[in-house]
Amino acid sequence: MTPNPTNSGQAVTHQIEAYRSPETPASRGPRIADLVEAAAAGVPEAPALIVAAERTPIAYRDMVRLADDLAGQLVAAGLRPGDRVALRAGSNAEFVIALLAASRAHLVVVPLDPALPVHEQGARCQAAGARALLVDGAARDDGEEPSIRSWPVAVRVGPDGSAADSPLSVHLGPVTEPHPVTSTPDGLRADDAMIMFTGGTTGSPKMVPWTHANIATSVRAIIAEYRLGPQDATVAVMPLYHGHGLIAALLSTLASGGAVLLPAGGRFSARTFADDMDAVGATWYTAVPTIHQILLERLRSESGSEPARAKRASLRFIRSCSAPLTAETVLALQREFSAPVLSAFGMTEATHQVTTTGIEGSRDGANPASGASLALSPGLVGHSTGPQVAIVGSDGVTQPAGAIGEIWLRGATVVRGYLGDPAITAANFTNGWLRTGDLGTLSKAGELSIRGRIKELINRGGEKISPERVEGALAGHPGVMEVAVFGVPDPIYGESVAAVIVPRAAASPTLEELQEFCRDRLAAFEIPASFQEAGELPHTAKGSLDRRAVAELFGRQPQQSHS
């Protein structure tokens, strides 16, 4: 079946509406495409995307037209409303246009990490019941593609485009018949817009359903909290197939009429970051602490010219999410960029953002947006941007302000459970509340602070030790670029604290210096009993520390004791 790449918007609308089923009514809430089209109506000529190595702008009206064209091609290829379609692409125009087109055609999108092994891509496609896999570029013909039908998507932004009236065009193909519907995830609903897979760093990946309402509520809350609008622009630092990059950077920007630069090659580059920020006129960016550290290291290695510093000073704010932010990183970012640093907390099961520190100050009178205040409040991630947050003890009783307990969430952005696994849903959801597995405290004013993961606490002779707390202390050493802390078996205490550090090339600390440094900042039982050095630490695809991989890799290696 060969799709027609020149469908007009009106023809596409008629074609899609003709295939609407009673199970997928238009009243299910605003789709992703609806959110973006509403913004496009207000700023049709404004740049929505800046793409490719040439940093070519794509205006809102052109982006919507490309999405309409591709939606028509997907329908012509045999996909119907409610079908699942996997999307494997980098942070590029193909990802964005395919996402909007699939939404326009009432399909359920399943984003995949391109770096996943082929067998894992295939397993996720099969679990979601995907009928096609959209890929950026030609499908591989070496037998290494997943068994699902791969359909290449190509967005042309140069003068070689095939559209008669514009150099911008999108083409799907060659295509085969869609994969037959062999399975549908248990629990899938008509109002589901996307199926996200959890990272799987603490167990097997789980399928998380995002409804249209989940996404719209999350996007609108982020826009309102950070006051995003057509005057704002950002660089897609985080990959778009994860909630951090998808919801916070891409969709919140596009739904507010701003501009997103998609880096050359479809992935973040510290080498081009400054020029990318300048090219789009960035007013903010969001990343995980690891990437903030990479950027700071690069800035330290470059000459601090006044023009470069003036360019960096134009940011309204810097956002950090997906992992703990150390005091040293907060202060260094604020010094380099002369912008407030905001710390947010998010998770896939809550459609990304849950809480954030504010630009103008917290609700209990402090100003966590300032580097000094946030640095003095380790783990602070601010007030809720929508979900109800509770701190619950092991006995199921809500804890008073200041007490440590498990963070529970419920609200419009919190999903209903996991697809295909009622047992794991029952274990993690209680009467509409999501049990996050994270430990935290709430201030009297409702400010949340993260204290670690329940499953990652180190039990040393009955003393419960948070790896994040120990990491935060060690990260303050001037010779430490990155650190990971984990528990190792101990014949006397059951577990002891182990640390792996990535030293700065110019100032590698001695083991004695590290131990002495810890004595002034940690309780005696929290000080690592052993240290190792490494050139790098394993990270998840979204850039956060992969603790399970750290323990597996370094827990078996000889330890250098400092008991």
Secondary structure as GFF3:
##gff-version 3
##sequence-region A 1 563
A	DSSP	alpha_helix	9	18	.	.	.	ID=ss1
A	DSSP	three_ten_helix	26	28	.	.	.	ID=ss2
A	DSSP	alpha_helix	32	42	.	.	.	ID=ss3
A	DSSP	beta_strand	47	51	.	.	.	ID=ss4
A	DSSP	beta_strand	56	59	.	.	.	ID=ss5
A	DSSP	alpha_helix	60	76	.	.	.	ID=ss6
A	DSSP	beta_strand	84	88	.	.	.	ID=ss7
A	DSSP	alpha_helix	93	104	.	.	.	ID=ss8
A	DSSP	beta_strand	108	112	.	.	.	ID=ss9
A	DSSP	alpha_helix	118	128	.	.	.	ID=ss10
A	DSSP	beta_strand	130	136	.	.	.	ID=ss11
A	DSSP	beta_strand	150	156	.	.	.	ID=ss12
A	DSSP	beta_strand	169	172	.	.	.	ID=ss13
A	DSSP	beta_strand	192	197	.	.	.	ID=ss14
A	DSSP	beta_strand	207	211	.	.	.	ID=ss15
A	DSSP	alpha_helix	212	226	.	.	.	ID=ss16
A	DSSP	beta_strand	233	235	.	.	.	ID=ss17
A	DSSP	alpha_helix	243	243	.	.	.	ID=ss18
A	DSSP	pi_helix	244	251	.	.	.	ID=ss19
A	DSSP	alpha_helix	252	255	.	.	.	ID=ss20
A	DSSP	beta_strand	259	261	.	.	.	ID=ss21
A	DSSP	three_ten_helix	264	266	.	.	.	ID=ss22
A	DSSP	alpha_helix	273	280	.	.	.	ID=ss23
A	DSSP	beta_strand	284	287	.	.	.	ID=ss24
A	DSSP	alpha_helix	289	301	.	.	.	ID=ss25
A	DSSP	alpha_helix	306	312	.	.	.	ID=ss26
A	DSSP	beta_strand	317	320	.	.	.	ID=ss27
A	DSSP	alpha_helix	327	337	.	.	.	ID=ss28
A	DSSP	beta_strand	341	347	.	.	.	ID=ss29
A	DSSP	three_ten_helix	348	350	.	.	.	ID=ss30
A	DSSP	beta_strand	352	356	.	.	.	ID=ss31
A	DSSP	alpha_helix	371	375	.	.	.	ID=ss32
A	DSSP	beta_strand	380	384	.	.	.	ID=ss33
A	DSSP	beta_strand	388	392	.	.	.	ID=ss34
A	DSSP	beta_strand	405	410	.	.	.	ID=ss35
A	DSSP	alpha_helix	422	428	.	.	.	ID=ss36
A	DSSP	beta_strand	429	430	.	.	.	ID=ss37
A	DSSP	beta_strand	433	442	.	.	.	ID=ss38
A	DSSP	beta_strand	448	453	.	.	.	ID=ss39
A	DSSP	three_ten_helix	454	456	.	.	.	ID=ss40
A	DSSP	beta_strand	458	460	.	.	.	ID=ss41
A	DSSP	beta_strand	463	465	.	.	.	ID=ss42
A	DSSP	alpha_helix	467	474	.	.	.	ID=ss43
A	DSSP	beta_strand	480	490	.	.	.	ID=ss44
A	DSSP	beta_strand	494	503	.	.	.	ID=ss45
A	DSSP	alpha_helix	511	519	.	.	.	ID=ss46
A	DSSP	three_ten_helix	524	526	.	.	.	ID=ss47
A	DSSP	beta_strand	530	533	.	.	.	ID=ss48
A	DSSP	alpha_helix	547	554	.	.	.	ID=ss49
A	DSSP	beta_strand	560	561	.	.	.	ID=ss50
###
